[in-house]
Amino acid sequence: MGTESTEIIGWNAKEQLFLVRSFDAFGNCEEYSMDLCSGFLSFRSTELRFRGAFSEDKQELSGIWEKDDGVGWYPQMEIRVIRR
């Protein structure tokens, strides 16, 4: 059983990227920039980042979340999402 969250996504025309605010069931709020370019999806905040790629048929997204521990980035989790 995972943590439920809600994301609000908006377009920042000046910076030419999406901004995402994520709110989870524990009251946490994170703000990310999001970019979708050439089949790659990326999210980035001050402490977290994600880079993933879509399959050729666009039915699957796989990638890795990384966390900054103040010294460098380390893998936090790999994900694979399949559209059914």
Buried (B, 14 or more C-beta within 10 A) or exposed (E): EEEEEEEEEEEEEEEEBBBBEBBBEEEEEBEBBBBEEEEEBBBBBEEBBBBBBBEEEEEBBEBEBBBBEEEEEEEBEEEEEEEE
